[in-house]
Amino acid sequence: MAAAVSMPVTPVTGQLLRFAGTPPSEQLVFGSHLHWLPPRPTRRSWCTSCLLAFSLARTAQRSQRLHQLPVRDEDRSRCSAEVMLDFERKGFLKMPQILAPEEVDLLSELVSATCSSEECMLEALRHQIRVQYGAASATACSDIDSCRAKLRDLERRGEISFLQYFNLHRHSGELRELALSPRFAFWASRLLGVPRVRLYQDALFEKRPGDGATDWHSDLGLAPFDTNSFVTLWLPLTSISMKGSSLVYAISSHKDFALPFLGDVDEDLSGRYKLQRTGGLLPGDATAHHGWTLHSAAGIAKTAPPRLAWTLGFVADGARLRRGELVLGEDAVSYEAWAKELGPGARVEHPMVPLLPTV
Ligand SMILES: O=C(O)CCC(=O)C(=O)O
């Protein structure tokens, strides 16, 4: 559904033992390592080795299967030239069923376990205070209760868009493995047309009942990179109805070179773009948007259930940091530490911006 509507722009802020019924062969393969077994021992000790190997294999298999999402044949067939062209032209893409039901369950479990720690909750609240009141107020807020109290009035007035839990992959090894999955690497690098990508950030967006709209913004405007090669994958963890708070994209806005070249970005851009709402999404679906694509989302009613979405931001390997002084904007928590270390204009090569596999 595309419609030209009013749009005030606000700056924002390893293979495995195959065991089924048959004894193991002399060769066990774990990942890419070959483990040669000694000549077959007595039945009893064979069973002991067998059980041990079986258990190791199961563990490895579970970990590989669940935490690293492989590229499926259907990913390769769906990522056609037509689909890539559509993304290139419009600046976004709806991606149904990028995750299987059991994969979404795992993701939800990991996200929820990670962000329900006191540490993550406090970080999310402080981040919101920083956005609303500045760094000093955020530092002054030492515990969850005082942070909540500080935000209460804004929440009552619907002036907070969401709570944002940044970089959960830095707190959970399992979530990190998942975030660095070949499947995400495949989609991100194909959509950008680059050989490899790095994970810049992940975040959980929790839009709570009564939270306001997500203001119009483009993700590269909040990131420290001097590049156009950036893509965000947005994965809802709750169902979103056709009219629900999915992202709304300003079609082809990522190619609107005329706007920054000629115009005043603070002007009212109503009617400049056709807008597309990506509503009607289930957990397991995703949308992707280019780093310069303008997007927003509606607020949600006080009586509505919370809307949760996990996002992944990928930048092309080889991208550089912006030249000039580092500006600590709204997403500074994602780059402050490593960008200071690398310095202005440096090529982004840092363990905190991990390289994904070539696919
Ligand atoms: O979920 C939202 O409302 C905002 C998400 C967003 O801005 C993004 O993924 O870039």
The ligand as a MOL file (V3000), in Angstrom:
LIG
                    3D

  0  0  0     0  0            999 V3000
M  V30 BEGIN CTAB
M  V30 COUNTS 10 9 0 0 0
M  V30 BEGIN ATOM
M  V30 1 O 11.2020 -0.4370 15.5100 0
M  V30 2 C 11.1440 0.8010 15.3710 0
M  V30 3 O 10.1570 1.4750 15.6440 0
M  V30 4 C 12.3360 1.5530 14.8090 0
M  V30 5 C 13.3650 0.6560 14.2130 0
M  V30 6 C 14.3770 1.4060 13.3840 0
M  V30 7 O 14.4100 2.5720 13.3220 0
M  V30 8 C 15.3810 0.6320 12.6420 0
M  V30 9 O 15.3800 -0.6330 12.6900 0
M  V30 10 O 16.2140 1.2550 11.9600 0
M  V30 END ATOM
M  V30 BEGIN BOND
M  V30 1 2 1 2
M  V30 2 1 2 3
M  V30 3 1 2 4
M  V30 4 1 4 5
M  V30 5 1 5 6
M  V30 6 2 6 7
M  V30 7 1 6 8
M  V30 8 2 8 9
M  V30 9 1 8 10
M  V30 END BOND
M  V30 END CTAB
M  END
